[in-house]
Amino acid sequence: MSIENRVDTGDSAVHYDTSPRLFELLLDKNMNYSSGFYANGDETLDQAQILKMDRVAAICGFQPGQTLLDMGCGWSGPARYFAEYYQMNVIGYTLSDVQRDFAMAKAKQRGIADRLDIRVCSVLDAELEDESVDHVIFFESIIHMWEKLDLFKACYKALRPSGMLFVQESNYDRNSNTDKFRKDRGFQLVDEVFGNTATMVSTGEMMRLMEEAEFLPCYTENISNHYKTTLAQWCDRIDQHSEEMAALEPEFFPGLRKYLMMALATYRLEGTLCHMTAGQKTPNNWKLHAPLR
Ligand SMILES: C[S@@+](CC[C@H](N)C(=O)[O-])C[C@H]1O[C@@H](n2cnc3c(N)ncnc32)[C@H](O)[C@@H]1O
């Protein structure tokens, strides 16, 4: 895919090219930088991240041998998990060499490097053959991208019939609030630490964009409470490891800490929500996949 008319999405490399050790101290053992899922509410961060990935696999119907595109794969916690535990062939895109090197070293240790292909390339430049993949996931990466509709259209072409497009993302409660938030100075500060977030939309808008790209909407779930707990557990880990984290990245760490505390506050005040949303490419036989609840 090559997306024209693209918008400068800010410098998210500032956030993702930092020391992986910093994020090992912050995140779960798989290095997922996105919300977990708490079935009972008392799970650890490690358990919640595994429950999230198993839930997504059930919603989409992941099968061994299928090809999965992970758009904005981070340190590849999800990509490595699906390659190892679901025996999928996973192609991940990130903008960061540091993240790719980290992911491939871990994959070699686990003996799954032949099922994982991490590409340092913007998803806007991803070269994808038509009908070559079974599923596409965006776990909290599409917030960095303005070109959602063009990306969804490109995903539609790349997916085989019945293939699933799955997006987990923070969003506004209603799309009419978008301008209000975009002009807010607090959001401008978040952009400096995290890279562009001004592209955030409501989940209704995310679904509308999927429909525009010809996907059949088939799943949505509000996981805002799960993100509150994830953020609270990340902030607890910051409290536990703040000295080591500050020593590793003295300039970056104070901004990261403020950003995560602010994110937790906006989630607690319900100014920001998080949804899982999925659409399916028109199946050849029109038997829709029924997601598990
Ligand atoms: C919040 S992290 C989420 C990482 C991962 N999906 C997870 O759940 O652990 C967002 C990721 O999106 C990536 N990203 C942002 N813009 C991108 C682009 N245009 N192309 C590829 N990756 C991008 C960043 O490099 C980062 O790895």
The ligand as an SDF file (V2000), in Angstrom:
LIG
                    3D

 27 29  0  0  0  0  0  0  0  0999 V2000
    1.1870    2.3370   21.8490 C   0  0  0  0  0  0  0  0  0  0  0  0
    2.3120    1.4430   20.8370 S   0  0  0  0  0  0  0  0  0  0  0  0
    1.4130   -0.0840   20.7140 C   0  0  0  0  0  0  0  0  0  0  0  0
    2.3230   -1.2270   20.4110 C   0  0  0  0  0  0  0  0  0  0  0  0
    1.7010   -2.6000   20.2360 C   0  0  0  0  0  0  0  0  0  0  0  0
    0.6140   -2.5820   19.2830 N   0  0  0  0  0  0  0  0  0  0  0  0
    1.2560   -3.2270   21.5460 C   0  0  0  0  0  0  0  0  0  0  0  0
    0.0650   -3.4320   21.7570 O   0  0  0  0  0  0  0  0  0  0  0  0
    2.1470   -3.5400   22.3520 O   0  0  0  0  0  0  0  0  0  0  0  0
    2.1380    2.1740   19.1820 C   0  0  0  0  0  0  0  0  0  0  0  0
    3.0800    1.6290   18.1240 C   0  0  0  0  0  0  0  0  0  0  0  0
    2.6920    2.1730   16.8420 O   0  0  0  0  0  0  0  0  0  0  0  0
    3.8640    2.3660   16.0670 C   0  0  0  0  0  0  0  0  0  0  0  0
    3.5660    3.2980   14.9500 N   0  0  0  0  0  0  0  0  0  0  0  0
    3.1140    4.5790   15.0130 C   0  0  0  0  0  0  0  0  0  0  0  0
    2.9410    5.0880   13.7610 N   0  0  0  0  0  0  0  0  0  0  0  0
    3.2980    4.0980   12.8990 C   0  0  0  0  0  0  0  0  0  0  0  0
    3.3520    4.0010   11.4660 C   0  0  0  0  0  0  0  0  0  0  0  0
    2.9980    5.0050   10.6830 N   0  0  0  0  0  0  0  0  0  0  0  0
    3.7890    2.8290   10.9440 N   0  0  0  0  0  0  0  0  0  0  0  0
    4.1530    1.7900   11.7300 C   0  0  0  0  0  0  0  0  0  0  0  0
    4.1040    1.8170   13.0700 N   0  0  0  0  0  0  0  0  0  0  0  0
    3.6900    2.9620   13.6570 C   0  0  0  0  0  0  0  0  0  0  0  0
    4.8930    2.8680   17.0250 C   0  0  0  0  0  0  0  0  0  0  0  0
    6.2070    2.6660   16.5360 O   0  0  0  0  0  0  0  0  0  0  0  0
    4.5660    1.9540   18.2440 C   0  0  0  0  0  0  0  0  0  0  0  0
    5.3200    0.7900   18.1370 O   0  0  0  0  0  0  0  0  0  0  0  0
  1  2  1  0
  2  3  1  0
  2 10  1  0
  3  4  1  0
  4  5  1  0
  5  6  1  0
  5  7  1  0
  7  8  2  0
  7  9  1  0
 10 11  1  0
 11 12  1  0
 11 26  1  0
 12 13  1  0
 13 14  1  0
 13 24  1  0
 14 15  1  0
 14 23  1  0
 15 16  2  0
 16 17  1  0
 17 18  1  0
 17 23  2  0
 18 19  1  0
 18 20  2  0
 20 21  1  0
 21 22  2  0
 22 23  1  0
 24 25  1  0
 24 26  1  0
 26 27  1  0
M  CHG  2   2   1   9  -1
M  END
$$$$
